[in-house]
Amino acid sequence: MNIKIIGYNCSNGIKLTKVLKRALDDADSLESFEELNDENSKKKYGIKNVPGLVINGEVISEGKVPTVREIYKLLIVE
């Protein structure tokens, strides 16, 4: 599983990082994730509002912080 946070260096990006870590812990997953904070990553995934959460190349959310439960469900399905 390939997980990326685009725009992690803002207040919501920091919150998303914490929520994602909690969801990974809840799912007992050993997955890691990348934190990207460059314009090329935003353009590549078409993210206009940060933070963006990308799982396996698919933009899951942008401009908001999903809940732990929402991310957990995505991790279990994948």
C-alpha positions in Angstrom: 0.0 0.0 0.0 1.4 3.4 -1.0 0.2 6.2 1.3 1.1 9.9 0.8 0.2 13.1 2.6 0.6 16.1 0.3 1.1 19.4 2.0 1.9 18.1 5.5 3.6 21.3 6.7 0.4 23.2 7.6 -1.8 22.9 10.6 -4.3 20.6 9.0 -1.4 18.6 7.5 0.0 18.0 11.0 -3.5 16.9 12.2 -3.8 14.6 9.2 -0.4 13.0 10.0 -1.6 12.3 13.6 -4.9 10.9 12.5 -3.3 8.7 9.9 -0.8 7.3 12.5 -3.7 6.5 14.8 -5.6 4.8 12.0 -2.6 2.7 11.1 -2.1 1.8 14.8 -5.8 0.8 15.0 -5.5 -1.3 11.9 -2.4 -3.0 13.3 -0.7 -2.0 10.0 3.0 -1.8 9.6 2.5 0.5 6.6 4.5 3.7 6.4 3.6 6.8 4.5 5.4 9.6 2.7 5.0 13.3 3.6 5.4 15.5 0.5 5.4 19.3 0.5 6.2 20.4 -3.0 4.3 21.9 -5.9 5.1 19.0 -8.2 3.3 16.6 -6.0 0.2 18.8 -5.8 0.2 19.1 -9.6 0.8 15.4 -10.1 -2.3 14.4 -8.1 -4.4 17.5 -9.0 -4.6 18.7 -5.4 -5.7 22.3 -5.1 -6.3 22.4 -1.3 -3.9 20.9 1.1 -3.6 18.6 2.9 -4.3 15.8 0.5 -4.4 12.1 1.3 -3.4 9.8 -1.5 -3.6 6.0 -1.2 -2.3 3.8 -4.0 -2.3 6.8 -6.4 -6.0 7.7 -5.7 -6.8 11.0 -4.0 -8.9 10.1 -1.0 -9.3 13.6 0.5 -8.1 17.1 -0.1 -8.5 20.3 1.9 -9.8 18.5 5.0 -8.8 16.0 7.7 -10.8 12.8 7.5 -11.6 11.1 10.8 -9.6 8.1 12.2 -12.7 5.9 11.4 -12.8 7.1 7.7 -9.1 6.3 7.2 -9.4 3.0 9.1 -12.1 1.8 6.8 -10.0 2.7 3.7 -7.0 0.8 5.2 -9.1 -2.3 5.9 -10.6 -2.3 2.4 -7.3 -1.9 0.7 
